[in-house]
Amino acid sequence: MGRRTRLKANDQRQISNELRSILEAVSNRLIPEDDWPSATDGGVLAYLERRAGEDPAAWERMESGLRALDAEASSRYSRPFPNLTAGEQDDLLRLVQQEHVRNWSVSSASFFNELLSLVAEGYYGSPDSGGNREAKSWRMIGYRPGPATGGQTPAAETELPERAIHQLRERYDAVIVGAGAGGSVAAATLAESGMSVLVVERGSRLGYNQVGSDHLRNHRLSKYGHNTGPDREGNPRTILTEAGEERVTAPFESDYHNNAMTVGGGTRVYGAQAWRFHPEDFRMATRYGVPDGSSLSDWPIAYEELEPYYERAEWEVGVSGDGNAHPGHAKRSRPYPMPALSMTLEARRLAEAAAKLGWDAGAVPLLINSVERDGRPACVRCGQCVGFACPTDSKNGGHNTMLVRAIATGNCDLICDTMVERIDTEGGKRATGVRLVQQAGDGARRRQVRAGHVVVAAGAIESARLLLHSASDAEPDGIGNRNGLVGRNLQGHVYSGAYGLFDDPVQDGLGPGVGIATLRFAHGNGGGVIGGGLLANEFTRLPLIHWNRALAPDAPRWGLAGKHTMRDSYLRTSQIQGPIQEIPSPESRVRLSPTIKDRFGIPVAQLSGSIHPESLRAAEMLGEQAERWLWAAGARQVWRTRPGGGLSAGQHQAGTLRMGNDPATSVTDPTGRVHGYDNLWVSDGSVHVTNGGVNPVLTILALAFRTSDSLVKHG
């Protein structure tokens, strides 16, 4: 499958001796030798040859630039670039970087920046990518990817047997579309009640080694691909621009807004923050009013109605945390089932600073084992958590908790690499089954399965797409779309924060990294700010993410100075950021593309919209507070991160099938059932009216328990 770009031996491209000598000379000026290897000694040329084999068109641009650089050297110094002195080479590279050369066939600055990025990838990336020989650059900067506290890795994972399409029953009591957070809870709850259940997962069931540890192809940094589904080929989406033009985007590109498509969904590779929404998050319109251009609304349920299900999610899926850490955030009736992970060096430093500021700050609740639980070990504090599978299976997700329970009943079948292309309905009032499609060689294999109930849990984008594509004579615009609401109010989370550089190390390498947060800015911020959000320190940074995003704006990025910046700043940089309570807009939405179809001939999701101005105002406030926290912690330099203005969705996507009491303003009722239907349910973030100022997965899990209970009672 094409979910990740796998390099083969014949993908490597031989670079001519002439260009190789130029490339070696340039690379070794970008990352020179000191006490640690130069670029070429660090394996960069081998990496570049592999990249050249993967993307010949891009490499042709590099070859043109290298020839132009060599010609420029001959013109200015009467010698080829490799024969220049180190000082002359650096001077010429600075001219190229600043576009102070003439008559190049390519932009010299673009060439320089692209080559610099490639060299950094080969030097600071993972050995899995083909460079970083013996991971020496990681030792240079102090990055440790593996376990800090022992433990066998990778751990054995529970097998989940799969059914072939011809092995499926003709009818199930319930068919669940998607094996992520919400779908897995529905599967366990329904199967344990005695119902026959089919879980249909579009992606594959991936083991730890299949997810891999490639630092350039994961859900944290997906420059060339990602480590789960969907496949790169045959699964596009489109973006509708403000000018009304439709642009195609691929699964690994940021504006695709991919959430992992695999068994477990996003829980396979997430960071696992397990926050409850604040009680005020459920009554945003009442508290703040409805801003112009927004669809801000109250939920049809209150926090108190969801609290027992939050507790159930924490105990049945497994959360570690300190129930006393955030007084006043959300009343709870029971402590967490596991204690919080011990604080890191950075968290202790930030805790002291919060105390100076008079802020409440405490441990971050995580869907990660802090002690052995259900036969799976405690977290070993590795350095690559978010974006990757857990090497010890200590991260709790749908794949290793609820789906295991569901299949253990004998009542649940799982089929993977299979898509539900439409839901069959009768008279626009009842779902009768689903139509499945899967790849079969160069063609497709299809089958129809009847169902007593259908539970849609494919994520806010794909769930909306499925309902829109399931149009019928009774509902020509799609299921539940009589009022044109399906796909509207797409939202995720706008993030804002700051970096701080310290004189001494603030990182000790203990994963997952995120360990302290404050919720004092969730509400009541004054100045007309609507809502607010969480502030927390960040997950352990991959070295390439540090190079790309965490260097100070005035920091050198190449030469000995750039190398020393990486070496000296990696352990001395702290990041504080958080998601803000996004203000939903009806014009941020999912539609079916009128022109682009996927590999099965199904119209793909077309995304459009932008972040509401009030969300950006709240983000500005949160960023200012992040700066205050870092200064109070003793940072010597602080700089901000600011969100862009494009569509927000991503891994926290929500809102496209929002719940409510009135069918004129919502798609689903307060139990998650589609208005007008008695057996069609939604069990993912699509039903969120607003998305809170914290990570939403615990709310997705809690609502899934609540919806599943309603379905079981309905019968």
Secondary structure as GFF3:
##gff-version 3
##sequence-region A 1 715
A	DSSP	three_ten_helix	9	11	.	.	.	ID=ss1
A	DSSP	alpha_helix	17	30	.	.	.	ID=ss2
A	DSSP	alpha_helix	44	54	.	.	.	ID=ss3
A	DSSP	alpha_helix	56	77	.	.	.	ID=ss4
A	DSSP	three_ten_helix	81	83	.	.	.	ID=ss5
A	DSSP	alpha_helix	86	97	.	.	.	ID=ss6
A	DSSP	alpha_helix	108	124	.	.	.	ID=ss7
A	DSSP	three_ten_helix	127	129	.	.	.	ID=ss8
A	DSSP	three_ten_helix	133	135	.	.	.	ID=ss9
A	DSSP	alpha_helix	136	141	.	.	.	ID=ss10
A	DSSP	three_ten_helix	165	167	.	.	.	ID=ss11
A	DSSP	beta_strand	171	177	.	.	.	ID=ss12
A	DSSP	alpha_helix	181	192	.	.	.	ID=ss13
A	DSSP	beta_strand	197	200	.	.	.	ID=ss14
A	DSSP	alpha_helix	208	211	.	.	.	ID=ss15
A	DSSP	beta_strand	237	240	.	.	.	ID=ss16
A	DSSP	beta_strand	246	249	.	.	.	ID=ss17
A	DSSP	three_ten_helix	254	256	.	.	.	ID=ss18
A	DSSP	three_ten_helix	265	268	.	.	.	ID=ss19
A	DSSP	three_ten_helix	279	283	.	.	.	ID=ss20
A	DSSP	alpha_helix	284	288	.	.	.	ID=ss21
A	DSSP	alpha_helix	303	313	.	.	.	ID=ss22
A	DSSP	pi_helix	314	318	.	.	.	ID=ss23
A	DSSP	alpha_helix	345	357	.	.	.	ID=ss24
A	DSSP	beta_strand	362	363	.	.	.	ID=ss25
A	DSSP	alpha_helix	402	408	.	.	.	ID=ss26
A	DSSP	beta_strand	412	415	.	.	.	ID=ss27
A	DSSP	beta_strand	419	426	.	.	.	ID=ss28
A	DSSP	beta_strand	430	440	.	.	.	ID=ss29
A	DSSP	beta_strand	443	456	.	.	.	ID=ss30
A	DSSP	alpha_helix	460	469	.	.	.	ID=ss31
A	DSSP	beta_strand	494	501	.	.	.	ID=ss32
A	DSSP	beta_strand	516	518	.	.	.	ID=ss33
A	DSSP	beta_strand	535	537	.	.	.	ID=ss34
A	DSSP	alpha_helix	543	545	.	.	.	ID=ss35
A	DSSP	pi_helix	546	550	.	.	.	ID=ss36
A	DSSP	alpha_helix	559	569	.	.	.	ID=ss37
A	DSSP	three_ten_helix	570	572	.	.	.	ID=ss38
A	DSSP	beta_strand	573	580	.	.	.	ID=ss39
A	DSSP	beta_strand	589	597	.	.	.	ID=ss40
A	DSSP	beta_strand	603	608	.	.	.	ID=ss41
A	DSSP	alpha_helix	613	632	.	.	.	ID=ss42
A	DSSP	beta_strand	637	641	.	.	.	ID=ss43
A	DSSP	three_ten_helix	650	652	.	.	.	ID=ss44
A	DSSP	beta_strand	680	682	.	.	.	ID=ss45
A	DSSP	three_ten_helix	685	687	.	.	.	ID=ss46
A	DSSP	alpha_helix	697	714	.	.	.	ID=ss47
###
